[in-house]
Amino acid sequence: MRIHKRAALAAATALIGSLTLIGAGSVTATAEETAGAAGVALPSASFRDIVVDGVHDRVFVSDPSGGTIVVTDYEGAVVGQITAEEGAAGLVLSADSSRLYVALSTADAIAEIDTATLTETNRYPTGTGTSPQTLAMAGGKLWFGCTIGSSGGIGVLDVASPSPTATPVPSGRYWYYAPTLASSPADPNALVAGEEGVSPATLAVYDTSTGSLQKRAERGFSSSPSISYMNDFAVTADGQNIVVAANNPYDHQIVRVSDLSSNGSYSSWQFPNAVAVATDGTVATGADGDFVKTYRPGTTWPALHEYAVNDLQRDGLAWAPDENRLFAITGFSYGSAPTLHVLPDAGKLDTTLSLQSPGTSRKGKALTVTGWLTAAEPLPAGTTVEVTRTDADHPTGTPVGTFPISATTGEFTFTESPRTLGDITYTATYGGDGGHVPATAETTVTITK
C-alpha cells in the first residue's frame, strides 16, 4: 500500500558484492552501493509521479507532457504504455492494487485504470478548470489537490459509491496552488496537505472521517524549523511524523503529525527533493546534490545504505510493498529522457560473510575451516550457511554441508580430510532473508602430499 504522496524514483546505482582479502586463505564478502547502473530510459517526454503495484509487480510512471502512463516490471523493463491520459499527473493505487487512479491535469478529470488489463475503465470529471494534480486515499475516499477559481483547493471522490461524483471540499485556508496530498494507513482518516514551491512552506493536517475536512493542525514554517520551497513530503508508516524535502534547509526535516512541531531531521547535503516511506517504516531520502539514503524505522543515523545518484528528480523515490526494492527516476540533464533505476535490497541490512583456513594442508589430514556471518542487527535463530568444495575431481563443485551459525557470534565451523592434491576452494553462501542481503565468501587451501 502506498504510504507517501506522490513519488518517483531516481538513482543511478546498483548493489554489488566485493571481496576483500583479510589474511592467508581467508576472504570476506561485503555489500557496497556504487553509482553507474545505466537504468532504463523510459519512452516519456516528462515525469510527474510513480507508484508501485505489489500485487502485479508493476511500476507506473506518469508523463503529463505525453499524456501517458509508462508501465514497467520490477526489473525496469517497459511492459506497457497507457495512452490518452491527458496531462497524467498524480497517481494512487486502491488498497487492493486492482485500480490505479490518475489525475488528468489537462482534462479536468480523474481516470480509473484496471491494473490487470492496463485499460481505462472509468473517468470522473472534477469540474471545468480544476486541473487535478495530486491524489491520496483517506477516510475511504479519494482526495485530490486541484485548482478552484484563482487559487488551490481540495476535492473528494467517493470511488466506492454507485455513482462517484467529484466534489470540492472547503479546507479552511487559502492555497496559492493546488496542494500536494499525503496519507498513511496507520491513521486512515488523516489527510496531510502541503503547498510546494513557496516560502515559507505550509502543511495542514485534516480529519476526513466525516467526509469533510476537519482541521487538526496547520503551520507555516517560518521558524523552528524554517522550511521553504518544499519539494516532497511523506507520512511515516506509524502515522506519527511527516518527513519533508525542501530546498531550504539542507536536511530532510521531521515534524509531528499531531501539532507539526519539529521532531528531528535526516542529514542531507543540498537541495533535498524526494522522500519515500516503506510499509515497514524504512525511510528513503534523496537530494539533488546528494546521495539517496535509506534509514531503519525510527532511526535518523547512520544511514542503512547510500546510493550515488545523478540528477535525481523531484518527488523521485518510491518503494515496492516488499520494503526491499527501491525505484528511482533520474533524467532531463543535457536533454536526457526520464530514466528508471532499480535499487534492490535497499531496505535490507548488509551482511558480512568470511572464511578462515590454513594456506596449506597435508593429504588426508583433518582440515578445519571457520567462518563468520554477521550483520548490524542479529540474524534470526536457525540461520544456516551452505558450503561447497571445488577441486580437481569436482571442477563444478560438490556439497560439503549446511552449517548453523552461532546465535551470539555468527561463527560456524566444518572439518574435512581432503584427498585430492592441489588447490581446493571452499565457497560459503548465505541466501539472505527478508531483512538481510545475501553474501558469499571463498577460501582456498593447497593440499600437499
Secondary structure, 3 states (H helix, E strand, C coil): CCCCCCECCCCCEEEEEEEEEEECCEEEEEEEEEECCCCEECCCCCCCCEEEECCCCEEEEEECCCCEEEEEECCCCEEEEECCCCCEEEEEECCCCCEEEEEECCCCEEEEEECCCCEEEEEEECCCCCCCCEEEEECCEEEEEEEECCEEEEEEECCCCCCCCEEEECCCCCECCCCEEECCCCCCCEEEEEECCCCCCEEEEEECCCCCCEEEEEEECECCCECEEEEEEEECCCCCEEEEEEEECCEEEEEECCCCCEEEEEECCCCEEEEEECCCCCEEEEECCCCEEEECCCCCCCCCEEECCCCEEEEEEEECCCCCCEEEEECCHHHCCCEEEEECCCCCECEEEEEECCCEEECCCCEEEEEEEEECCCCCCCCEEEEEEEECCEEEEEEEEEEECCCCCCEEEEEECCCCCEEEEEEEEECCECCECCEEEEEEEEEEC
